[in-house]
């Protein structure tokens, strides 16, 4: 959030820290009991703390001032073998596993250094059930990966060829850069069109002006290349401004229906309640001003020349892919492919682009839909429903921060409904129940309030 404004960073850092403060307070009371309790006591404490962590991460997704950037689970985004329970339980299960796994290892280390020397002599004094519980949980997390490797199902996927334009636009809201940016986008689009893709995509807010007020040059370009486009752009209607993804076709030009971003960046695209009552806070937002949020899922029909099929594409903008519920709603609405248009260039050339892309890996796993990413700069390419990255745009040094174009063949299978897609955050309910039972058990041991 420091890239939004220093004031926004201070406020958001303070507010976000409050979410997990309760976890550390509970752990402060519970862990001493675990060091001197039985295995059953330790197990309840480990399960209780893991469940509480998941519940707090889930709560961060629910409120206006919640910001679920980088839950613990995304640390494993490059290890798809460990993520194959995500389609069943959601990304929350990985956070639960990580807390449980590390707590068990800590308990095992405590056993090696302390508990076994206090135990009665015998053959089992070195035995630590915590370690084997941790090992069994690890094998459970890996088991779906080995099962899928052993399956020999015939692939029935169809291919959608997409030209991805990564223009790396800088200072794009400055008036003197308008023609330069238009020329760059047009040049990249014409280059991608030479390979005859089914679709060409631009990143978030790529056009210098509101697209519906400055549409002629984009519509002319779409007609020239004879290829439909999905364009990240600002839309202005009356007094309202929207961050949108719009479809532009050679036949119909700018479609009258567009997707508007549903969750805006606090202190970046709008000033959240109650700070909106103070006029000074309104200066925190960017040069475009306060955006209005959308409230519906919009799908774009795109035809594939090679597979002779029409696909429904849903959109997410910027950090919307960090919210599991938004991707789930998009898939349930009928999207066969989810397009994430983003502007990670505003992070600078830091690790935030990879942090952001890590969330898309989980959304692909949870929904069973491939995710297409197009960034102004950052991580552009696509992610399959098993969480594997394909056709990522990189330069000769391996960096994702550069101006580039690539045509990527995306394999889209017949849409399957994952358990998470069907039932949503039911694992969170399991964690709530587990936390209640753990609290009851531990309160009896403590014989006093938790905090």
C-alpha positions in Angstrom: 0.0 0.0 0.0 3.0 2.4 0.2 2.7 2.8 -3.6 -0.7 4.4 -3.1 0.3 7.0 -0.6 2.3 7.3 2.7 -0.8 8.1 4.6 -2.7 5.2 3.1 0.2 2.9 4.0 0.2 3.9 7.6 -3.5 3.6 8.0 -3.8 0.3 6.2 -0.8 -1.2 8.0 -2.4 -0.4 11.3 -5.8 -1.7 10.4 -4.4 -4.9 8.8 -2.3 -5.6 11.9 -5.4 -5.6 14.1 -6.8 -8.7 12.3 -4.0 -11.0 13.5 -3.4 -9.4 16.9 -6.0 -11.7 18.4 -4.1 -14.8 17.1 -0.9 -13.8 18.9 -2.8 -13.0 22.1 -4.4 -16.4 22.1 -1.1 -18.2 21.2 0.5 -16.3 24.1 -2.0 -18.0 26.5 -2.2 -21.4 24.8 1.3 -22.3 23.9 2.6 -22.5 27.5 -0.1 -25.1 28.2 1.0 -27.1 25.1 4.6 -27.3 26.4 3.4 -29.1 29.6 0.3 -30.9 28.4 -0.4 -34.3 26.8 -0.5 -35.1 23.1 -4.3 -34.6 23.1 -3.9 -31.2 24.6 -1.2 -30.2 22.2 -3.3 -31.5 19.3 -6.3 -29.4 20.3 -4.1 -26.3 20.7 -2.4 -26.8 17.3 -5.8 -27.4 15.5 -7.3 -24.4 17.4 -4.5 -22.0 16.5 -4.6 -23.2 12.9 -8.3 -22.7 12.7 -8.1 -19.3 14.2 -5.5 -18.3 11.7 -7.8 -19.4 8.8 -10.8 -17.5 10.2 -8.8 -14.3 10.5 -7.6 -14.6 6.9 -11.2 -15.2 5.8 -12.4 -12.2 7.8 -9.9 -10.0 6.0 -11.8 -10.7 2.7 -15.2 -9.7 4.1 -15.1 -6.0 5.1 -14.5 -2.7 3.4 -11.2 -2.3 5.2 -10.2 -5.9 4.7 -7.2 -6.5 2.5 -6.5 -10.2 1.9 -3.1 -9.6 0.2 -0.7 -12.5 0.6 -2.4 -14.9 3.0 -0.1 -17.5 4.3 -1.1 -20.0 1.6 0.4 -18.0 -1.3 3.9 -18.7 -0.1 3.4 -22.1 -1.8 2.3 -20.8 -5.2 5.2 -22.3 -7.1 4.7 -25.8 -5.5 1.6 -27.2 -7.4 2.2 -30.6 -5.9 1.2 -29.2 -2.5 -1.8 -27.4 -3.8 -4.0 -30.1 -5.2 -6.4 -30.1 -2.2 -7.2 -26.4 -3.0 -10.0 -27.4 -5.6 -11.7 -29.3 -2.7 -11.1 -27.2 0.3 -10.0 -23.8 -1.1 -6.8 -21.9 -0.5 -7.6 -21.8 3.2 -6.6 -25.4 3.6 -3.0 -24.5 2.7 -2.8 -21.8 5.4 -4.3 -24.4 7.9 -1.7 -27.0 6.8 1.2 -24.5 7.1 0.3 -23.4 10.6 -0.3 -27.0 11.7 2.9 -28.4 10.0 5.1 -25.8 11.6 3.5 -26.0 15.0 4.0 -29.8 14.9 7.7 -29.3 14.0 8.1 -26.8 16.8 6.5 -29.3 19.2 8.8 -32.1 17.9 11.8 -29.8 18.5 10.6 -29.1 22.0 10.2 -32.8 22.6 13.8 -33.5 21.5 15.3 -30.8 23.7 13.0 -30.8 26.7 10.1 -33.2 27.1 11.9 -36.5 26.5 14.4 -35.7 29.3 11.5 -35.2 31.7 9.7 -38.4 30.7 10.0 -41.7 32.5 12.7 -44.0 31.2 11.5 -46.5 28.6 11.5 -47.4 25.0 8.8 -44.8 24.0 10.3 -41.8 25.7 11.8 -40.6 22.4 8.5 -41.2 20.5 6.8 -37.9 19.5 3.3 -38.4 18.0 3.2 -34.8 16.9 5.9 -35.6 14.3 3.9 -38.5 12.8 0.7 -36.5 12.8 2.6 -33.8 10.9 3.9 -36.4 8.4 0.5 -37.9 7.8 -1.0 -34.5 7.2 1.8 -33.8 4.7 1.1 -37.0 2.8 -2.6 -36.1 2.7 -1.8 -32.8 1.1 0.4 -34.5 -1.6 -2.0 -37.5 -2.3 -4.2 -35.7 -4.9 -1.1 -34.9 -7.0 0.0 -38.5 -7.2 -3.6 -39.6 -7.9 -3.9 -37.2 -10.8 -0.5 -38.3 -12.2 -1.8 -41.8 -12.3 -4.9 -40.9 -14.2 -4.9 -41.5 -18.0 -7.9 -39.4 -19.0 -8.1 -38.3 -22.6 -7.7 -34.5 -23.0 -10.7 -32.9 -24.6 -9.5 -29.3 -24.3 -9.9 -26.8 -27.0 -7.4 -24.0 -27.8 -8.0 -20.2 -27.7 -5.1 -18.3 -29.2 -4.6 -14.9 -27.4 -2.2 -12.1 -28.2 -1.0 -10.6 -24.9 0.2 -7.0 -25.0 2.4 -5.8 -22.1 3.2 -2.2 -23.0 4.9 -1.1 -19.8 3.3 2.3 -19.9 4.8 4.9 -17.5 3.3 8.2 -16.4 0.3 7.3 -18.5 -1.9 10.0 -17.0 0.3 12.8 -18.2 -1.1 14.7 -21.2 2.2 14.8 -23.1 2.4 11.0 -23.1 -1.0 10.4 -24.8 0.2 10.0 -28.4 3.3 8.0 -27.4 1.2 5.5 -25.4 -1.4 5.2 -28.2 1.4 4.5 -30.7 2.9 1.9 -28.4 -0.4 0.0 -27.9 -1.2 0.2 -31.6 2.3 -1.1 -32.6 2.1 -4.0 -30.2 -1.4 -4.9 -31.3 -0.5 -4.9 -35.0 2.5 -7.1 -34.2 0.4 -9.6 -32.3 -2.2 -9.7 -35.1 0.4 -11.0 -37.6 0.2 -14.3 -35.8 -3.6 -14.4 -36.3 -4.8 -14.9 -32.7 -8.4 -15.3 -31.8 -8.3 -12.4 -29.3 -5.9 -9.6 -28.3 -5.9 -8.3 -24.7 -4.6 -5.0 -23.1 -3.9 -4.5 -19.4 -5.8 -2.5 -16.9 -6.6 1.2 -17.6 -4.4 1.1 -20.7 -6.1 3.8 -22.8 -5.0 7.4 -22.0 -8.6 8.7 -21.9 -12.0 7.2 -21.0 -12.5 4.7 -23.8 -16.2 5.5 -24.4 -15.2 9.2 -24.9 -12.2 8.4 -27.1 -13.1 5.2 -28.9 -12.4 6.0 -32.6 -8.7 5.0 -32.6 -9.3 1.7 -30.8 -12.3 0.8 -33.0 -10.3 1.6 -36.1 -7.4 -0.6 -34.9 -9.8 -3.5 -34.2 -11.2 -3.2 -37.8 -7.7 -3.0 -39.3 -6.4 -6.2 -37.6 -9.8 -7.9 -37.9 -9.5 -9.3 -34.4 -11.7 -8.8 -31.3 -10.0 -7.2 -28.3 -10.5 -7.1 -24.5 -9.3 -3.7 -23.3 -8.7 -2.5 -19.8 -9.9 1.1 -19.8 -11.6 3.8 -17.8 -15.3 4.5 -18.6 -17.0 7.7 -17.7 -20.8 8.0 -17.6 -22.4 11.2 -16.4 -20.5 12.0 -13.1 -19.4 8.4 -12.5 -16.0 6.9 -13.4 -15.4 3.1 -13.7 -12.4 0.9 -14.0 -13.5 -1.5 -16.7 -12.7 -4.3 -19.2 -14.4 -3.6 -22.5 -14.8 -5.7 -25.7 -14.0 -4.1 -29.0 -14.9 -6.0 -32.2 -14.2 -5.4 -35.9 -17.9 -5.6 -36.6 -19.5 -3.7 -33.8 -16.8 -1.5 -32.3 -17.0 -0.8 -28.6 -19.6 -3.1 -27.0 -22.2 -1.2 -24.9 -21.7 -3.8 -22.1 -18.5 -3.8 -20.1 -17.3 -5.3 -16.8 -16.8 -2.7 -14.0 -14.4 -3.4 -11.1 -16.4 -4.6 -8.1 -13.9 -4.2 -5.3 -11.9 -1.0 -5.4 -8.5 -0.3 -3.8 -9.0 1.7 -0.6 -7.1 5.0 -0.6 -6.1 4.2 -4.2 -9.3 4.3 -6.1 -11.7 5.6 -3.4 -11.7 6.7 0.2 -13.4 4.2 2.4 -15.9 4.9 5.2 -15.5 6.6 7.7 -12.5 8.4 6.2 -14.7 9.6 3.3 -16.3 12.2 5.6 -13.0 14.1 5.8 -12.1 16.1 2.7 -8.4 15.8 3.2 -8.5 12.1 2.7 -9.9 12.5 -0.8 -6.6 13.8 -2.0 -5.1 10.4 -1.3 -6.7 8.9 -4.5 -4.9 9.0 -7.9 -5.3 11.6 -10.7 -8.4 10.0 -12.1 -10.3 10.6 -8.9 -12.8 8.4 -7.0 -14.1 5.4 -8.9 -17.6 3.9 -8.6 -17.8 0.2 -8.1 -19.6 -2.3 -10.3 -22.1 -4.8 -9.0 -22.4 -7.5 -11.6 -20.4 -10.2 -13.4 -20.2 -9.6 -17.2 -19.1 -12.3 -19.6 -17.6 -11.7 -23.1 -18.2 -14.2 -25.9 -15.1 -14.8 -28.0 -14.9 -17.2 -30.9 -11.9 -19.4 -31.7 -11.0 -19.8 -35.3 -8.8 -22.9 -34.8 -11.2 -24.9 -32.6 -14.4 -23.5 -34.1 -15.8 -22.8 -30.7 -17.1 -19.8 -28.7 -15.9 -19.3 -25.2 -17.3 -17.2 -22.4 -14.6 -15.1 -20.7 -15.1 -13.4 -17.3 -13.0 -10.6 -16.1 -11.3 -9.5 -12.9 -9.4 -6.2 -12.6 -6.2 -5.4 -10.7 -6.3 -6.9 -7.2 -9.8 -8.5 -7.5 -8.1 -11.9 -8.0 -7.0 -11.8 -4.4 -10.7 -12.3 -3.4 -11.7 -16.0 -3.7 -15.4 -15.0 -3.8 -15.1 -12.8 -6.9 -13.4 -15.5 -9.0 -16.0 -18.1 -7.7 -18.9 -15.8 -8.7 -17.4 -15.3 -12.2 -17.0 -19.0 -12.7 -20.5 -19.8 -11.4 -21.9 -17.2 -13.9 -20.6 -19.4 -16.7 -17.0 -18.2 -17.4 -14.8 -20.8 -19.0 -11.8 -18.6 -18.8 -11.0 -15.8 -16.4 -9.1 -12.7 -17.6 -7.2 -10.7 -15.1 -6.2 -7.2 -16.4 -3.8 -5.5 -14.1 -1.4 -2.6 -13.8 1.5 -4.0 -11.7 3.9 -1.4 -13.1 2.8 1.0 -10.4 4.6 -1.3 -7.9 7.9 -0.6 -9.5 10.3 -3.4 -10.3 9.9 -5.2 -7.0 8.5 -8.5 -5.8 4.9 -7.3 -5.7 4.1 -8.5 -9.2 4.9 -12.1 -8.2 3.0 -11.7 -5.0 0.0 -10.6 -6.9 0.3 -13.4 -9.5 0.5 -15.9 -6.7 -3.2 -15.3 -5.9 -4.2 -16.1 -9.5 -2.7 -19.6 -9.1 -5.1 -20.3 -6.2 -8.1 -18.8 -8.1 -7.4 -21.2 -11.0 -7.2 -24.2 -8.7 -10.4 -23.2 -6.8 -12.5 -22.6 -9.8 -11.1 -25.2 -12.2 -10.8 -22.5 -14.8 -7.6 -21.3 -16.6 -6.6 -17.8 -15.7 -5.3 -15.4 -18.3 -3.2 -12.5 -16.9 -2.2 -9.3 -18.8 -0.2 -6.7 -16.9 1.1 -3.4 -17.9 4.3 -4.9 -16.5 4.5 -7.8 -14.2 3.5 -11.3 -14.7 1.6 -11.9 -18.0 0.7 -15.3 -19.3 -1.7 -18.0 -18.2 -2.3 -20.5 -15.4 -4.0 -23.9 -15.9 -6.5 -25.4 -13.5 -3.7 -27.4 -11.8 -1.9 -24.2 -10.8 0.9 -24.4 -13.3 2.2 -21.3 -15.1 2.5 -21.3 -18.9 3.9 -18.9 -21.5 4.9 -16.2 -19.0 6.4 -13.1 -20.8 10.0 -12.6 -19.8 12.9 -10.8 -21.4 16.4 -12.2 -22.1 17.4 -11.8 -18.5 14.3 -13.5 -17.2 12.6 -10.3 -15.9 8.9 -9.7 -16.2 9.4 -5.9 -16.2 9.7 -5.0 -19.9 7.7 -4.1 -23.0 6.7 -7.2 -24.8 4.1 -9.1 -26.9 3.3 -12.8 -27.0 0.7 -15.0 -28.6 -0.2 -17.8 -26.1 -2.3 -20.9 -26.9 -4.7 -21.4 -23.9 -6.1 -24.9 -23.4 -9.7 -24.7 -22.2 -11.4 -27.9 -21.2 -15.1 -28.6 -20.6 -15.8 -26.6 -17.5 -15.9 -28.9 -14.4 -17.2 -27.9 -11.0 -14.7 -28.2 -8.2 -16.0 -28.9 -4.7 -14.9 -25.4 -3.7 -16.9 -23.9 -6.6 -20.0 -25.9 -5.6 -19.8 -25.3 -1.8 -17.6 -22.3 -1.3 -15.9 -21.6 2.0 -17.2 -24.7 3.9 -13.7 -25.3 5.2 -13.9 -22.0 7.1 -17.0 -23.4 8.8 -15.0 -26.5 9.7 -12.4 -24.2 11.2 -15.0 -22.3 13.2 -16.4 -25.5 14.7 -12.9 -26.8 15.4 -12.0 -23.6 17.1 -15.1 -23.7 19.3 -14.4 -27.3 20.5 -10.7 -26.5 21.0 -11.5 -23.4 23.0 -13.9 -25.4 25.2 -11.3 -28.1 25.8 -8.5 -25.6 26.5 -10.6 -23.4 28.8 -11.2 -26.4 31.0 -7.5 -26.9 31.2 -6.7 -23.2 31.9 -9.7 -22.7 34.3 -9.7 -19.1 33.3 -10.5 -16.9 30.3 -8.3 -17.1 27.2 -7.2 -13.5 27.3 
